[in-house]
Amino acid sequence: MAKIDLVIRGGTVADGSGGALREADVAVQDGKIVAVGQVADIGREEIDAKGLLVTPGFIDVHTHYDGHLTWGESLDPSSCNGVTTVVVGNCGVGFAPCRPQDREGLVRLMEGVEDIPEVVMTKGLPWDWEDFPSFLDSVERKPHDIDFAVLLPHAPLRVFAMGQRAVNLEPANAADRARMRELVKEAMTAGAIGLATSRSITHRGSDGVYSPALGAEEEELYEISMGIVDAGRGILQAIPNGSQQKREDYEVMHRLVRRTGLPISYSLTQLHSQPELWREAIEMIERENAAGADITAQVINRSTGVILGLEASFHPFVAHPYYVENLAKLPLAQRVAEMRKPEVRAILIQPQGVSDHPFAGTFRHFSEMYLMGKVAEYEPNPANSVVALAAQRGVSPDEVAYDMLLEDNGHAMLLITASNFIGGNLDEALTLMRHKDTVLGLGDGGAHCGLVCDASYTTFNLTHWARDRRGDKLSVPEAVQMLTDAPAKVQRFRDRGRIAPGMKADINVIDMDRLTLLRPSVAYDLPTGGKRLTQKSTGYVATLVSGVAIQREGQDTGARPGALVRNAGF
């Protein structure tokens, strides 16, 4: 019998198509799948997958590892949650193209929009590029554990072409638009997979300056999109106007698609401020696609909330004057010891202080605040909210939240549920997930370092939606397709997303009985020792990229087969 590189033997294969599970061997040679079925050949390496789930590697279409690609090798927590390909450059923010005089502004913008500490970027970014092709070359030179594709972000593009006028949100003139069109074509030709922009007024730098992309008029959006058409390849990604979305936000993007013929994907969630707007948006997408457009809404399978804790960046008492003056700078153990003193507790549970953080009001939304157990839960029972527990105990919500923060020696985490959780459940999120014109995403891996950790939505799709949820849930093949073949098609990745001969050997081997998503934790591994939220899981027996194991039983193997995906499948 011939020997080949690897055989995954006897696993239960969910091939990404959404079809029925089947028991099969998977053979890998030279980084590609060469056979699925009964494989007689012997592998130089074999993985016994009997009783285990074998899936394609997961694809995350919405991350912000732009800076991490330049200073880190492991794209954790995506790579420890089954992801083998990520897309960066979303929301129109990034670091290329960029002249030296504009670096500080782009860093402040990323700090404000994506909650990445300024010092981390100042010390971590090598800045060995100015134009976008040089940025691609830079990140391609560094070893990484998983594959990554890069969108050209609109904000730095605009600043590169217009200078301070872009920051001032001045409209682009004809020469500006022509220059940006040329730069887009250059980026696409060099290997960018598309162009990303933002229409959200919540996207502003840490200095309060709006994203330069907000200055773009519709004609500018058209002209830069035509740079993609000129190159003959690429897609569009966009962010609507945050919590103040209106029908007009979608109409602008739909007109853009009609004029250019390009595919576009944009974020869509159920907003508290407009709980029915998502239905109107979906109906508009259906009509456009029926007329020949290619529009996909990026959705997420859980509440887009925030994580609070004494180790995280924020919690309900973070702005209290006593906390700021006496506790904030203490090491965690010492802080917890102080907070356990009755006299300190009595002071802090009396609400005082105001934070100037844009999400400050969220930190005291006690009706939507829940204690996270050691196993993460993102569809909590409303009866367990801080407000509900306070009513049961006859105490104030501040007291309940305070005591929760001190659990597990101060390592406890609190979840604030936001969009998608209206009505106290994720029923309408499921409707969005299952729609033919949506794709899972919005995990924001690499961003919101001290506030959000949603990159683990991939594992949640299997643990919660395909296994543990009471009531309506997904089948395993359906859940896997949402993480593999569906995003591959949206991003035009034609060589991955399926377990089939000829496809790239990006593969997960999963013990579904043991698959567990743990609560977020804090790591201090960014440049200068900066902290970030991460999230581990158990039950991934192996994650392979191009046939090479990058994770085994939740441990990084040190292998770095990841590569830049230039031009995707165009």
C-alpha positions in Angstrom: 0.0 0.0 0.0 1.2 3.5 -0.8 1.9 6.0 1.9 0.4 9.4 2.0 1.0 12.3 4.3 -2.1 12.0 6.6 -5.2 9.9 7.0 -8.0 10.9 9.4 -9.5 7.6 10.0 -13.2 6.7 10.5 -14.5 10.0 11.6 -18.1 11.3 11.3 -17.8 13.8 8.4 -19.8 17.0 8.2 -18.4 18.0 4.8 -19.6 21.7 4.9 -22.3 21.2 2.2 -25.1 20.8 4.8 -25.7 17.2 3.7 -26.1 14.3 6.0 -23.3 13.2 8.2 -21.4 10.1 7.1 -18.5 8.0 8.4 -15.5 8.3 6.2 -11.7 8.5 6.1 -10.1 11.7 4.8 -6.7 11.5 3.1 -4.4 14.4 2.8 -1.4 14.9 0.5 0.7 18.0 0.0 -1.7 20.2 1.9 -4.8 19.1 0.0 -7.6 16.6 0.5 -7.1 13.8 -2.0 -9.8 11.3 -1.0 -12.9 11.0 1.2 -14.4 7.6 1.8 -12.6 4.3 2.5 -8.9 5.0 2.2 -6.7 1.9 1.9 -3.4 3.8 1.8 -1.5 4.2 5.0 -0.8 7.6 6.3 2.7 8.7 7.5 0.5 10.2 10.2 -2.9 8.9 11.2 -5.6 10.4 13.4 -8.1 8.0 14.9 -11.3 9.9 14.5 -13.8 7.1 15.4 -16.7 8.7 17.1 -15.4 12.2 16.4 -16.8 15.0 14.2 -14.6 15.9 11.2 -15.3 19.3 9.6 -13.7 21.8 7.3 -11.8 24.5 9.1 -14.0 27.5 10.0 -13.8 30.8 8.1 -14.4 34.1 10.0 -15.3 36.9 7.6 -15.1 39.7 10.1 -12.0 40.2 12.2 -9.6 43.0 13.1 -6.2 41.2 13.4 -4.6 43.9 11.1 -2.1 44.9 13.8 -1.8 41.4 15.3 -0.6 40.1 12.0 2.4 42.3 12.3 3.5 41.4 15.8 2.0 38.0 16.6 2.1 34.6 15.1 -1.0 32.9 16.7 -4.3 34.5 15.8 -5.9 33.5 19.1 -8.7 33.2 20.1 -9.8 32.4 16.5 -7.3 29.6 16.0 -8.2 27.9 19.3 -11.9 27.9 18.3 -11.5 26.0 15.0 -10.9 28.9 12.7 -8.4 28.4 9.9 -9.0 31.4 7.7 -9.8 35.0 8.8 -10.6 38.2 6.9 -9.1 41.4 8.3 -9.5 45.1 7.3 -13.2 45.2 8.1 -15.1 48.4 9.1 -12.9 50.6 6.9 -10.1 50.9 9.5 -6.6 49.7 9.3 -3.0 50.7 8.8 -2.4 50.8 5.0 -1.8 52.7 2.9 -0.2 55.2 5.2 2.5 57.9 5.1 4.6 58.4 8.2 2.8 61.7 9.1 -0.5 59.9 9.2 0.4 57.0 11.4 -0.6 58.6 14.7 -4.1 59.4 13.4 -4.7 55.9 12.2 -3.6 54.5 15.5 -6.0 56.7 17.4 -8.8 55.7 15.0 -8.2 52.0 15.6 -7.9 52.6 19.3 -11.3 54.4 19.4 -13.2 52.1 16.9 -11.8 48.8 17.9 -10.6 49.3 21.5 -6.9 48.3 20.9 -4.6 50.2 23.3 -2.6 52.9 21.6 0.7 51.9 23.2 0.3 48.3 21.9 0.1 49.6 18.3 2.8 52.3 18.8 5.3 49.7 20.1 4.0 46.7 18.0 3.6 48.0 14.5 6.8 47.9 12.4 5.6 50.4 9.8 7.8 48.9 7.1 5.2 49.9 4.5 3.6 53.0 3.0 1.5 51.7 0.1 -0.9 48.8 0.4 1.0 46.2 -1.6 4.0 46.7 0.8 1.7 46.1 3.8 0.6 42.8 2.2 4.3 41.9 1.7 5.0 42.8 5.3 2.4 40.6 6.9 3.1 37.8 4.4 6.7 37.6 5.6 5.8 36.9 9.2 4.8 33.3 10.2 1.2 32.7 11.3 -0.7 29.7 12.5 -3.8 30.3 10.2 -4.6 31.8 6.8 -5.7 35.4 6.5 -7.2 37.5 3.7 -7.1 41.3 3.7 -9.6 44.0 2.8 -8.4 47.5 1.8 -9.8 49.8 4.5 -11.4 53.0 3.3 -10.3 55.3 6.1 -6.5 55.1 5.5 -7.1 55.0 1.7 -8.9 58.3 1.9 -6.2 59.9 4.1 -3.5 58.7 1.8 -5.2 60.3 -1.1 -6.5 63.5 0.5 -4.4 64.2 3.6 -5.9 66.4 6.3 -9.0 67.2 4.1 -10.0 63.5 4.6 -9.8 63.9 8.4 -11.8 67.1 8.1 -14.5 65.0 6.4 -14.4 67.2 3.3 -15.9 65.8 0.1 -13.5 64.3 -2.4 -13.1 66.2 -5.6 -12.7 64.6 -9.1 -8.9 64.3 -8.8 -9.3 62.7 -5.3 -11.8 60.2 -6.5 -9.6 59.3 -9.5 -6.6 58.8 -7.3 -8.4 56.6 -4.9 -9.8 54.5 -7.8 -6.2 53.9 -8.9 -5.1 52.9 -5.4 -8.0 50.5 -5.1 -7.0 48.8 -8.4 -3.4 48.7 -7.2 -4.5 47.0 -3.9 -6.7 44.5 -5.6 -4.1 43.6 -8.2 -1.6 43.1 -5.4 -3.8 40.7 -3.5 -6.5 42.5 -1.5 -9.8 40.6 -1.6 -11.9 43.7 -1.5 -12.7 47.1 0.0 -14.2 47.9 3.4 -16.0 51.1 4.4 -18.1 52.4 7.3 -21.2 54.6 7.5 -21.3 54.5 11.3 -21.1 57.8 13.3 -20.1 55.7 16.3 -16.8 55.0 14.5 -14.5 57.7 15.9 -10.9 57.8 17.2 -9.9 57.9 20.8 -9.5 61.6 20.3 -13.1 61.9 19.3 -12.3 62.5 15.6 -14.7 60.7 13.2 -13.5 58.0 10.8 -12.5 59.8 7.6 -14.7 57.3 5.7 -17.7 59.2 7.0 -16.8 62.1 4.7 -17.4 60.0 1.6 -20.3 61.0 -0.6 -22.1 58.5 -2.7 -20.1 59.4 -5.8 -16.9 58.7 -3.9 -18.2 55.3 -2.9 -19.0 54.5 -6.5 -15.6 55.7 -7.8 -13.6 53.7 -5.3 -15.8 50.6 -5.9 -15.0 51.0 -9.6 -11.4 50.4 -8.7 -12.4 46.9 -7.9 -14.2 46.6 -11.2 -11.0 47.9 -13.0 -9.0 45.1 -11.3 -11.5 42.5 -12.3 -11.7 41.0 -8.7 -12.9 41.9 -5.3 -15.9 42.4 -3.0 -17.3 45.2 -0.8 -17.8 45.2 3.0 -19.7 47.9 4.9 -21.0 48.9 8.3 -24.3 50.8 8.4 -24.8 53.7 10.8 -24.7 51.9 14.1 -27.7 52.2 16.5 -29.1 55.0 14.3 -29.6 53.0 11.2 -32.3 54.0 8.8 -33.7 52.6 5.6 -31.6 55.1 3.7 -28.4 53.5 4.9 -29.2 50.3 3.1 -30.5 52.1 0.0 -27.1 53.8 -0.4 -25.4 50.4 -0.4 -27.9 48.8 -2.7 -27.6 51.6 -5.2 -23.9 51.0 -5.1 -24.3 47.3 -5.9 -26.7 48.1 -8.8 -24.3 50.6 -10.3 -21.2 48.5 -10.0 -22.4 45.0 -10.2 -20.2 44.1 -7.2 -21.1 41.7 -4.4 -21.4 43.4 -0.9 -21.8 42.2 2.6 -22.8 44.4 5.6 -23.6 43.9 9.2 -27.1 43.4 10.5 -28.4 42.8 14.0 -31.6 43.3 15.9 -31.2 46.7 17.6 -32.8 47.7 20.8 -33.5 51.1 19.4 -35.2 49.7 16.3 -36.1 46.1 17.0 -38.0 45.6 13.7 -35.6 47.3 11.3 -33.7 44.1 10.5 -36.9 42.7 9.0 -37.2 45.6 6.7 -33.5 45.3 5.7 -33.9 41.6 5.0 -36.9 42.2 2.8 -34.9 44.8 0.9 -32.0 42.4 0.4 -34.4 39.7 -0.8 -35.9 42.1 -3.4 -32.5 43.2 -4.6 -31.1 39.7 -4.9 -34.2 38.5 -6.7 -33.4 41.2 -9.3 -29.9 39.9 -9.7 -27.8 41.6 -7.0 -25.4 39.8 -4.7 -26.0 41.2 -1.2 -25.3 39.3 2.1 -26.0 40.4 5.6 -23.3 39.6 8.2 -25.0 38.4 11.4 -23.9 36.9 14.7 -25.3 33.9 16.6 -25.4 35.5 20.0 -26.0 38.8 21.6 -23.5 41.5 20.7 -22.8 42.4 24.3 -19.8 43.4 26.4 -17.8 41.6 29.1 -17.2 43.3 32.4 -14.9 42.3 35.2 -12.2 43.4 37.6 -9.6 42.1 35.1 -11.5 43.5 32.1 -11.4 47.2 31.1 -14.7 48.1 32.7 -17.3 47.1 35.3 -20.2 48.9 37.1 -18.0 50.6 39.6 -15.1 51.6 37.4 -16.0 55.4 37.5 -16.7 55.6 41.2 -14.4 58.2 42.7 -13.4 56.0 45.6 -12.5 53.2 43.2 -10.6 55.5 40.9 -8.6 57.1 43.7 -7.9 54.1 45.9 -8.4 50.8 44.1 -8.0 51.0 40.3 -4.2 50.7 40.2 -3.9 47.9 42.8 -2.9 44.4 41.7 -6.0 42.2 41.4 -5.5 40.2 44.6 -5.0 43.3 46.7 -7.9 45.0 45.1 -10.2 42.1 45.8 -9.0 42.0 49.4 -9.9 45.7 49.8 -13.2 45.3 48.1 -14.2 42.5 50.5 -14.0 44.9 53.4 -17.5 45.9 54.6 -16.6 49.5 54.8 -15.3 49.6 51.2 -18.4 47.7 50.0 -20.7 50.2 51.7 -19.0 53.1 49.9 -18.9 51.5 46.4 -22.5 50.3 46.3 -23.6 53.9 46.4 -23.7 55.0 42.7 -21.3 57.8 42.0 -19.1 58.9 39.2 -19.5 59.2 35.4 -17.2 57.6 32.8 -16.6 59.4 29.5 -16.3 56.1 27.6 -18.9 56.0 24.7 -20.3 52.8 26.1 -20.3 54.0 29.7 -24.1 53.8 30.1 -23.9 50.1 29.2 -21.8 49.2 32.2 -24.7 49.7 34.6 -27.5 48.1 32.5 -28.3 45.8 35.4 -31.5 44.4 33.7 -29.3 43.0 31.0 -26.3 41.9 33.2 -25.6 38.3 34.0 -22.8 36.4 35.8 -20.9 34.2 33.5 -20.1 30.7 34.8 -16.9 29.0 34.0 -18.7 27.6 31.0 -19.8 30.5 28.8 -23.5 31.1 28.3 -24.8 33.6 25.8 -28.5 32.9 26.0 -29.0 33.4 29.8 -32.3 33.0 31.6 -33.7 36.6 32.3 -34.6 35.3 35.8 -30.9 35.3 36.5 -30.2 39.0 35.5 -28.8 41.2 38.2 -32.1 43.1 38.5 -34.1 39.9 38.8 -31.8 38.5 41.5 -31.8 41.8 43.4 -35.5 41.8 43.5 -35.5 38.2 44.7 -33.1 39.0 47.5 -34.5 42.4 48.5 -31.3 44.2 47.8 -30.0 46.8 45.3 -28.7 45.7 41.9 -25.4 47.4 42.8 -25.0 45.0 45.7 -25.6 41.9 43.5 -23.2 43.1 40.8 -20.6 43.9 43.4 -20.7 40.5 45.0 -20.6 38.8 41.6 -17.4 40.7 40.6 -15.6 39.2 43.6 -16.4 35.6 42.8 -13.6 33.3 41.8 -11.1 35.6 43.6 -12.0 38.5 41.3 -11.7 36.5 38.1 -15.4 36.5 37.5 -16.9 38.0 34.3 -20.2 39.6 33.8 -22.1 39.6 30.5 -24.1 42.5 29.2 -26.6 41.4 26.6 -27.3 43.9 23.9 -28.6 43.5 20.3 -30.2 40.2 19.3 -31.4 39.5 22.8 -34.6 41.5 22.8 -37.3 39.5 24.5 -34.8 37.7 26.6 -33.9 35.0 24.0 -32.1 34.5 20.7 -35.1 33.4 18.7 -34.8 36.2 16.1 -31.0 35.7 15.9 -31.8 32.2 14.8 -34.2 33.5 12.1 -31.4 35.8 10.9 -28.8 33.0 10.9 -31.0 30.6 8.9 -31.8 33.2 6.2 -30.5 32.4 2.8 -29.0 35.9 2.4 -27.0 36.0 5.6 -23.6 34.7 6.8 -22.2 34.3 10.3 -19.6 36.8 11.3 -19.1 40.0 13.4 -16.9 38.2 15.9 -14.4 41.0 15.7 -11.4 38.8 16.6 -8.4 41.0 17.5 -10.5 44.0 18.5 -12.2 45.3 21.6 -9.3 43.9 23.7 -10.8 44.7 27.1 -14.5 44.7 26.4 -15.7 42.1 23.9 -14.6 38.5 23.0 -16.9 37.2 20.3 -14.4 35.4 18.1 -15.5 32.2 19.8 -18.9 32.3 18.1 -17.7 29.4 16.0 -17.6 27.0 19.0 -20.9 28.4 20.3 -22.5 27.5 17.0 -21.8 23.8 17.8 -22.1 23.7 21.6 -25.3 25.8 22.0 -27.1 25.9 18.6 -26.3 22.3 17.5 -26.3 20.5 20.8 -27.4 22.2 24.1 -30.1 24.7 23.3 -33.6 23.9 24.5 -36.3 24.4 21.8 -35.5 25.2 18.1 -31.8 24.6 17.2 -29.6 23.7 14.3 -28.6 20.3 13.0 -24.9 19.6 13.1 -24.5 19.7 9.3 -26.4 23.0 9.2 -24.3 24.5 12.0 -21.1 23.4 10.2 -22.1 24.7 6.8 -22.7 28.2 8.4 -19.1 28.2 9.5 -17.5 26.8 6.4 -19.0 26.6 2.9 -21.3 29.6 3.5 -18.6 32.1 4.4 -16.3 30.6 1.7 -18.9 31.4 -0.9 -19.4 35.0 0.3 -15.7 35.7 0.3 -15.1 33.8 -3.0 -12.8 31.3 -1.4 -13.1 28.4 -3.9 -10.3 26.2 -2.4 -11.7 25.8 1.2 -14.8 25.4 3.2 -15.6 21.8 2.2 -14.3 18.3 2.9 -13.8 17.1 -0.7 -11.0 16.0 -3.0 -9.0 18.9 -4.3 -9.9 21.3 -1.5 -7.3 22.7 0.9 -6.8 20.5 3.9 -8.0 22.9 6.6 -9.8 20.5 8.9 -11.2 20.2 12.5 -11.4 17.0 14.4 -13.9 17.6 17.2 -15.1 15.5 20.2 -18.6 16.9 20.4 -19.2 15.2 23.8 -16.3 17.2 25.3 -16.7 20.4 23.3 -17.0 23.2 25.8 -16.7 26.9 25.5 -15.1 28.4 28.6 -15.8 31.9 29.8 -13.5 34.7 28.6 -10.2 35.3 30.5 -7.5 37.9 30.4 -4.1 37.4 28.8 -1.2 39.9 29.1 0.6 39.0 25.8 0.2 42.0 23.6 3.3 44.2 22.9 4.4 46.0 26.1 2.5 43.5 28.1 -0.9 44.9 27.1 -3.9 42.9 28.1 -6.7 41.4 26.0 -9.7 39.2 26.5 -9.3 35.7 25.0 -11.5 32.6 25.2 -10.5 29.0 25.3 -12.4 25.9 24.5 -12.0 22.1 25.1 -12.9 19.3 22.7 -10.9 20.3 19.6 -8.8 17.1 19.2 -6.9 18.7 16.3 -7.1 21.7 14.0 -5.2 21.5 10.7 -4.1 24.1 8.3 -2.9 22.8 4.9 -2.7 19.4 6.6 -0.5 20.6 9.4 -1.8 20.5 13.0 -1.7 23.9 14.6 -3.7 22.9 17.7 -4.0 19.6 19.5 -6.3 19.3 22.4 -6.4 23.1 22.9 -2.6 23.4 22.8 -0.7 25.4 20.2 1.7 23.0 18.4 4.0 25.8 17.3 3.4 25.0 13.6 3.0 28.0 11.4 1.6 27.0 8.1 -0.7 30.0 7.8 -0.4 32.2 4.7 -1.8 35.3 3.1 -4.7 34.5 0.8 -4.1 36.7 -2.2 -7.0 37.4 -4.5 -9.1 34.6 -3.0 -10.7 32.5 -5.8 -11.1 35.2 -8.4 
